[in-house]
Amino acid sequence: MIDLELIPILLVILPLLGIGLGYLTKKYSFWAVLTTAANLILAIYLFKPIFAGKVIEKSYSFSIFPAGLYFKVDLLGYIFLAIVSFVWVLATVYSVSYMKQEENVPRYYVFLLATLSSMMGVFVTGDFFSLLLFFEMVTIISYVLVVHNESEEAHYGGNYYLYMGVAGGLLILWATALIYKFTGNLIIESAFLQLSQLGVIKYVIASMMIIGFGVKAGMFPVHIWLPKAHPVAPSPASALLSGIIIKAGAYGILRVVTTLYWPVGEIHEIITLQNIGFGLVIFGAITMFLGMLRALFQWNVKRMLAYSSVSQMGYILMGIGAAGYLGTHGTLGFSGAVYHIINHALFKSSAFLIIGAIYFTTHEMDLKKLSGIGRNYPVLMVAFIATLFGIGGIPGFNGYASKTLIHHSLLEAFHLHHDFWILAAEKIFIITSAGTLCYFLKIFYYIFIKEEKTDQEDLPDMPFLIQIVVSVLGVCILVLGLIPDMVVKNLFQPLYQAYSLDVSIAKHVHFWSWGTLWDSISYLLAGSILFVFAVRGSWFEFSLSKGISIEKFWCGFLDYYFGIYNQVKKVRVILQDIGNLIFGLISDILLQIDLNVKGKEGGATIKNLNFSTLIVASLLLVISLIFMLY
């Protein structure tokens, strides 16, 4: 029997052990598969005690690291680490075949496992220090996966990914410094509980946290790195970036909302939660709609899927926002958001892996040049149909269940509060759902249905492992869509109790009633009709590149910045001075902190300022080195 308290740190250490064994034996792929499978086994081992209500906590202190690390696994964190472990195993198995045509394969597996270790750390930590440490490690380590092929385009996308990711991390760092200043605590739950009693500063801290995590999640308007970074990474890495790694951002936002003001009791807490929830609903609506609109007019299929991930994160943000807006009545929004996080991990990973398999045989990402290629690979066709039905919200597939819950939460929010903007968000939800089906039909039509070009050369056979992986994901998409009532009852009811949500509300959703089915069928019909008109009228040829947009603003700013950097080397000195100034300001803030405050019993203890200085200096040093040496 394994001591349950050891499992959180084992989840972090095992991938690192796989790196070491791979280096010693030179069998990187073998140890990558073995250690990711071991992580999944550990996650499965935790299933029974976690769902029995056990919360696993363990703190570690080090003489050279006074703050130590505080690990905590509750039900919400477990759901994330379980789905991440499952998809990571499949992506690693897929990589065994896919990476045979790539260079620098050992490096790929090293950073694939290191990224998994960091992701596990995000989901098993219970204090802000550990969370920030692992969150920044995810950004910096996964950067190497983005720039793996070392092309100019890869470095260009990697720049966006790294700098925006680090900027988001710095926002979280500053928010953490403020939390500690006002509460003297770094344990997430207890610090947030104290923070909820404060005035306007809690809005400032919540905003910094949500924006910081929102960068990783691909939230508007800080989403622009995503369609640049995901298409240039190797396909299994793209699947993990889009289907899994952005979930670290969603997890952070969910933690902020569920622990900062939950369970609510005082009237000021209720109003605060409603305001934050309302803001997330609006930003979710904008994110989902703009992501869908950009995806509609893309011809690079991986870029289309990247914009699709932006849109799907909008659904998740909307569900989280609706849950916060409704407070203890936010049962449907909360479960819909978590359900969609699971579903998106499955169908978006499946989509990237299927498209990656097409690229494996054709080395082409332009839909216009892939006409009919998919006819040669029936397994991929069936798997993509399941993926299309899942993300499109077809009844009987997983996306239908989570979208239904989110949609019903919006209807309930409008019914209770009669807010025009909530109604507008609900209409955007319907329009976006129709558009989502439309652009996935576009992919399916061009790759699997349209007449095959006669000048295409004989295509190689699809590797067996790739077919197995996409088939497993397709089956999961179907199964989770066929048993939504079972999922809600067994998976989400314990969460309702943990966050004081009204359990009875979930019983009012009947997934297979005619009214609920018609809500889905109506926007599916609209999306299908839109697709037919778009194909016949050549609407997909329309370009959104003209005009002014938030994305063009950010891209233009960063392009200008990179141009200045490449041409004027003296800017390094200026950046060093700015870095020193920022470091000085942060140090001044930290020096005001009471140094003798202890965290929650069993958690990390803050004995002196050494760790604060260490972490700030380390983060800035790493960031500076990456910038200076790049």
N, C-alpha and C positions, 0 to 999 in steps of 0.2 A: 504494500500500500504506500502511495506517495503522500507525504504530508501536504495538505491543501495549501498551507501557508507558503510552501516552496514553489508552487506552480506559477504564480505571477512572475517571479524572477526567472524561472526556467523558460517561460515563454519568450523572455527577452534574450536570455543567454544561448539557448539552443541554436538559433540561426548563426550567431557568432561562432559557436563551436563548429558548425557546418563549414564556415569559411576556413577555419584552421585546418580541419580534416581535409578539405578540398585542396588546400595549399600543400599539405604534406603528401597526399597521395596523387595529386594532379587529376583527380576524378571529380571535377567541380560539379558537373551536372548530377552525378550519382548522389553526392552528399547534399546537394541542394534539394533534390526530391525527397531524400530520406529525412532531412531535418524539418522541412516544411510539413511533411506527413506527421512527424513526431509532434510538431506544434498543434496540428489538427487533433491528434489523439488526446493531447493534454486538454484541449478545449472541450472535447467530448466528455472527458473524465470529469470536468467541472459541471457538466449539465445538471446532474441530479442534485448535488448540494446547493447550487445557485438557485435552481427553481424551487427548492425546498425552503428558500428564504435566507440562506446563509450569505453573509457578507465576509469576504476574506480580506484581512488586513495584516500587513507586516511592514515594519520599518527597519531600515538598515542604516547604521552610522559608520563613518570611516574617519580615521584620525586625520587624514589629509583632506577630508571633505566634510566639514563640520555639519553642514545641513543634512547630509544623508539623503536617502531616498525613501519615500513612503508609498507603498503599493496598496491598492485597494481595488477589489473586483466586486461590483454589485451587478444586479440583473441588467441594467442598461449597458454598462461597459462590457458585460459578457456577450450580449447580442452582437455588438460590434466586433469583438475579437473573434467570435465564432465564425461570422460570415467572412471576415478578412482571412482567417486561417483556411477556410474551405476554398475560396476563390484563388488564394495564393498557391495552394497545392496544384490546382488545375492549370494555372498559368505557368507554373514551373515545369510540369509534365509537358505542356505544350512547347515550352522553350527548348526541350531536349531535341525535338525535330526541327523547330524553326531556326534556332541559332546555329545550325550546321552550315548555313550559308552566310553567316555574319563573321566579322573579324572581332578580335579582342574578347573572345568568349569567356575566358577565366575572369576578366574584369567585370563582365556583365553579371556573372553569378555571384561574385563577391558583393557587389553593390545591391543586387536583388535581395540577398539574404540580410545585408546590413539595413536596408530599408524596412524589411519585414520586422527586424528586431526593434527598430525605432517605432514602427506602427504599433507593435504590441505594447511598447512602453507608454504610448499615448493613452491606450485604453485600460491600462492596469494601474495608473497612478492616482493618488488621492490628494495630492497637494500641487499648488501652482508651480513650485520650483521644478518638480519632476516633470510636470506636464509641459512646461515651457522648454525644458531641456530636450525632451524627446520630440516635441513638435518641431523645433528648429533642426534637430538631427534629420528628421524626415525630409525637410526641404533641401538641406545641403547634400545629403547622401543621394537622394533620388535625382538630383541635378545631373549626376554622372550618367544615369539611365537615359535622361533626355538627350544628352549630347553624345550618345554612344557611338554613332557612326562618324562623328567629328567633321561633318560637312559644314559648310558656311551657314546653311539654313538651320542645322541642328544647333550650332552655337548661338545663332540669332534667337531661336526659340528658347534656348536654355538661359540666355541673358534675361529675357522677360520673366521666366519662371523663377530664377534665383532671386533677382532683385525685388520683385513684387512679393515673393515668399518671405524674404528677410524683412521687408517693410512691414508685412503683416505680423511677423514675429516680434518686431520692435514695439508695435502697438500693444501686443499682449504683454510684453515686458514692462512697458510703462504703466499699463493698467494694473499689473501685479504689484508694482512698486507702490501705487496709490492704495491698493487694497491693504497692503501690509502697513502702510503709514496710518490708515484710518482704523484698522482693526487689530493690528499687531498679530496677525494670524495668517498662515499660508495653507491651512487645511481647507479644501474647497468648500465643503458643506458649512462648516462653522464660520468661515470667513464671510461667505455670502449671507448667512443668517444675520450676522452683525451688520453687514453692509446695508441690508434692506431697511435698517432703522435710520439711515442717514438721509440727507436732503438731496439736493440736485446733483451732488457728486456721484450718486449711484447711477444716474443717467449717463454721466460722462464715462464712468468706468464700463458700464454695460455696452455703450456705443463703441468704445475702443476695443473691447473684447469681441463684439459681434463683427466689427469691420475686420479685425485681425484674423479671426477664424474665417470670415467671409471671403478673404483673399484666397485661401486654400480651397474653399468650397465652390469658388467660381461665381460668387454673387455679384450682381450689377451694383456699381459700375467698376468693380475691381476684378472683372472676369477676363480681361483681355489677354492674359498670359496663356489661358487654357487652349484656345484654338491655334496658338502658335507652337506650344510645347508638345502637346499630345500627338500631332501628326508626324513629328520628326523622330520620335522614339521608336525602337523596335516594337512590333505589334504586341507581344506579350506584356511589354512594359507599358505601352499605351493603354492596354486593357486594365492594368493595375492602376495607372495614373487616373484614368477616367472613371473606372468602376469602383475603385477601392480607396486610393490615396486622398481623393477629395472628400471622402467620408470623414477624415480627421477634422476637416473644417466644420462639417455638419455636426459631428459629435461635440465639438467645442461649443457651437451655438446652442445645441440642445442642452448641454450642461449648464450654460449660463442661464437659460430660461427656466430650467427645471429646478435649479438649486438656489438661484438668486432671490426668487420671490415665491417659492413653492414649499410647503402648502401655504396659501394666503389666508390671512385672518383679519388683520386690521384693514380699514378702508383705504389707507394710503398705499398699502401693499397691493390691494386689488387694482387700484387706479394705475399704479406703476406698471403692473403686469399687463394690463389692458393696453396701455400706451406702447409698450415695447412690442406686444403681440400685434397691434395694429400696424406698426411700422414694418414688421417682418412680413405681414400679409401683403402690404403694398410693394415692398421691394421684391418679394417673391413673385408677384404678378408681373412686374416689369421684367425681372430676370427670365421668367419662363417665356414671356411673349417675344422679347428681343432675341433670345436664344433660338426659338423656333423660327422666327423670321429670317435670321441669318442662315440657319441650316437649310431652309427651303431653296436658297439660290446658290448653294455651293455645288461644285462639280468634283472637287477633291473629296473623296468619300470619307477619309479619316478626319478631314477638317469639318465635314458635315457632322460626323459623330461627336466631335469635340464640342461644336456649338449645341448639339443635342444634349450633351451633358450639362451645359450651362442651363438649358431650358429645364431639364429634369431636376436640377438642384432648386429651381424656382418652385417646383411642386413641393419639395421637402421643406423649403423655407416657409411656404404658404401654410403647410400643415402645422409646423412649429408655431407660426404666428397665430393661427386660429386657436391653437391650444392655449397659448398665453392670453389671447383676447377673451376667451371664454372662461379662463380660470379653472375652477373645479368641474365645470361643465365642458371642458375642452378634451373630453375623452376621445372623440372621433378624430380630431386634428392630431392629437398626440400619437395615437395608434396608427393613423394614416401616414404620418411622417416617418415613423420607425419602420412600418411595413414597406413604404416606398424606398427607404434606404436599402433594405434587404433586396427588394425587387430590382432596383436600379443596379446594384452590384452584380446581379445575375444577368439581366438582359443587356446591359451595356458592355460588360466583359465579353459576353457571347458575341455581340455585334463586332467589337474590335477584333476578336480572335477569328471570326469568320472572314472578315475583310482582310485580316492579316494572312489567312490561308490563301485567299485569292492573290494577294500580293506575292506570296511565297512562290507561286507558279508563274506569275505574269510580270512582276516587278512594275506594276502600273496601278495608279490610284485615281486616274481620271475616269469618271463614270462613262464618258462618251467613248472611251477606248476599251471599255470592258464589256461591250455589248454581247450578251449571251454566254459569257465565259462560264457562268455558274451552271449552265446546262450540263456541263461535263462532270459536275460533282453533286450528285443527288443528295448525299448526306448533308453537305453544306446547305443545300436548298431547303431541306426539311428543317434543319436547325435554324435557318434564318427565318423561315415562316413562323416558328415558335417564338423567336425573338421579336419579330414584327408584331405578332399578336400580343405579346407581353407588353411591349412599350406602347403599343397602340391602344391598349385597354380593352381588348376583345374579351367578352365574357368567357370564363373558363381558363384564362391565363392570368399570370400573377399581377400584372399592372392594373387589371380591371378592379381587383379588390382594394388595392391601396388608393387608387384614384377615386373610387366610390367613397371611401372613408373621408378623404380630404374634401371632396365635393360636398358631402353631407355636412361636414363641419362648417363650411362656408354658408350653406343654406341655414343652418342652425344659428350661426352668428348674426346673419341678417334678420332672421325671425325674432331674435331676442333684442337686438339693438337698432334695427331699421336704419343702418348707416349706408348712405349712398355708395361710399367707396368700397365697402364690403361687397355690395351688389355688383359694382363694376369689376371687382376682382373675380367674382364668380363667373361673370360673362367672359372675362379674359381667360379663365380656366377652360371654358368650353371651346373658345376659338383656338387656343393653343393646343388643346387635345386633338382637334380636327387637323390642324397644321402638322402636328407630330405624325399622325397616321399618313398624311400626304407625303412628307419627305421620306418616310421609310418605304412607302410604296414606290417612290421614285428610285430608291436604291434597288429594291427587289425587281422592278421592271427592267432597269437597264442591265443588271448583272445576270438575272435568272430567266427573264421572259423575252426580252427583245431579241430579234433575229441575230444570230451569231455572224460575225464578220467572216467572209470567205478567206481573207488573207491571213488568218490566225494560224500560227504554227501548231504542231502537235504539242499538247500540254502534258506535263508529267503527272504521274499518279499522286494523289493526295496522301501524305504520310498517315499511317494508321493512328498514331498517338493524337494527332490533330483532330481526326474524325471522332475519336473517343471523347476527347475533352469537350468539343462543341455539342456532342450528343448528350453528354451528362448535363450540361447547362440547359439544353433544350428541355430535357425531362424535368429538371428542377423548376423551370419556368411554368411548365404545365401543371405539375403537382401542386405548387403553391397557389395556383389559380383555381384548382378544383376543390380545395379544402379551406376557403377563407374563414368559415365559421369556426373550424377547429383551431386555426392559427390564432384568431382573436381570443378564443376561450382559453387556450393553453399557454399562449405566449404573452398576450397583452394584459390579461386580467391581473396577474401578479404585479405588473407595472402600474396598473390603475391604483392598486392598493398602496404601493410604495409612494405614489405622488398624490394621494388623497383625491383621486379623480372619481367621478360618479360612475360606478360600474353599470348602473341600470341603463344609461344612455346607449351603450354599445348594443343592447338587446333590441333597440328600435331599428337597427339597420338589417334589412332582409336582402341579402345579396342576390337572391334568385326570384324576387318579386318582379312583376311586370313593370311597375313604376321605376324601380332601380335599373332594370335592364334597359328600359326605353331611354333613360338619361344617357346611358353609354351608347346605345345604338344610334341615337340622334346625331351625336357628334362624329360617330364613325361613318355614318352616311354622308355627312357634310364633308369629311375629309376625303372620302372616296370620290365624291362628285368634284371636289376641288382638284383632285389629282387628274381626273379625266379631262377637265377643261384645261388644266395647266399643260398637259401633254399635247392636246390637240391645238391649243392656241400658242404653243411655244412660250408659255409664261415663265418657265424655268430659266429662259435665256436672259431675263431681266436682271440687271446688275444693281446692287445696292452700294457699289463702291463710290458713287458720286455723292456729293453733299457732305454735311458735317455730322459727325456722330461722336459719342463718348469714346468709342473704341479708337476712332481716328485721332482724337485728341490725345489719348494716352500713348498710342503708338507713335504719333508725331513727336510728342515730348521725349519719349525714350529714344527714338531714332536720333533726334537732335543731340540728346545727351551722349549716346554712343559715338556719334560722329565727332563731337567735341573731344571725347576721351581718346579716340583713335588718332586725332590730328594734333592735339595739344597735350603733350606728356606732362607739362608742368601742372596740369590740373590735379595730378596726384598729390602734390604738396598741399593744394587747397583742400582736397578731400581729407588729407591727414589732419589738417588744422580743424576742419569741421568735426571730424571724428573725435579729436581731443576735446573740443568744446562740448560735444554731446556727452562724452564720457564724464567730463567734469560736472555738468549739470545733473546727470543721473547720480553721480557719487554724492553731490550735495544733498539731493533728495534722500538718498539712502542713509546719509549721516544723521538725518533728523529722526530716524526710526528708533523706537525704544528697543534696546538690545537684549532685554531680559524677559521677553514674552515667550511663553511656551505654547505649542500647538495642542491639539486634541490628544487625550491620553492614548498612548500607543503610536502616536504619529511622530513626525520629525520635530526636533527641538532646536530653536534658534538661540545659540549661546553667544555669538558675537557677530561682528560685521564681516569677518573674513570671507564667508561664503558669498555674501552679496557682492563684495568687490571682485571675488574670483569669477562668479558667473557673468557679471557685466563685462569684466575685462576679457574673459574667454570668448564671449559672443562677439564683441567688437573686434577682437584680434582675429578670429576666424573669418569674419566678414571682410575685414581689411586685407587679410592675406589673399583671400579668393579674388578680391578686386585687383589688388596690386600685381599678383602673379599671373592673372588670366591673360 
